[in-house]
Amino acid sequence: MDVSHEINLLVQEIERLGSKNDEGQTCVKFGVLFNDDRCANIFEALVGTLRAAKRKKVISFQGELLLQGVHDHVDIILL
């Protein structure tokens, strides 16, 4: 899979699992995304896909790297 395709899949999963925030943007907690069975089957390297999507300004999250457990409550926002 190429990066653009994985980012498109990521957007679909964020829309599936997320909810609208006060600004009307779709957001999901990292832990919800990371622990979802469907996401686990789709993404070999979820963190890498998240970083690529952030670089392309498709999503936003605080920090540079998200780690399971430590960052489970970090919001991933669809831009």
N, C-alpha and C positions, 0 to 999 in steps of 0.2 A: 504494500500500500504506500502511496505517496503521501507526503505531509499535508497537502491541500485536502485530499480525501479524508484523512484522519481528522483534520480540523473540522470539516463539514460534519462528520459523524459525532464529534465532540459537541458541536452546537446542537445537534438533534438530541443528544443525551441530556444536555443542560436544560433544554426546553422541556424534555420529558420529566425530569426529576425536580426541576426548579420551581420557583414561585416568583411572582412580581414583588419588587421592593417598593418603597415609597416613591421612587422616581419613575416607576413603571418599567424598570429593567428586570430581566429574568436573572435570578441568582440561585445558587445552590451551594451548600456547604461542601468543602473538600471531602470530608469524611463520608458524606452521603454518596458522592460520586465514586470515591475510591472503593467503598464497600459494596457497591451495586454489582450483582452477579452479571448482568448484561454488559456493563462497562468492562468488567474483568475479562469477559470473553472477547470483546471488541479490541481493546487497547493492550498491546504488549507492553508499552511504556507510557502509561497515562501521564506521569509527571513530565516526560519529554514532550508529549503532545500539548500539554498545558503551557509549557514554556514557549513552544513554537507559536501557539495561538496568541499568547500574550505579546510576543515580539511583533506579530502581524496586527496587533491591536484589535483582535476579535473578542478577547476577554480581558478582564482586569482582576487582579488579586494583589493583596499586600505581600511584599517580600519577593525574593527571587526564586526560592525553591520551597516546595511544599512536601512535608514528610508525614507519613501516616502516624496517627496518634497525636503528635505534637501540634499539627496544624489542622486537625479535623474540623474545627469550628471556623476556619477562615472562609469568607464568602468568595465565591468565584462568580463574577458578574459578566453577563453577556452584553457587549457593547453594540 
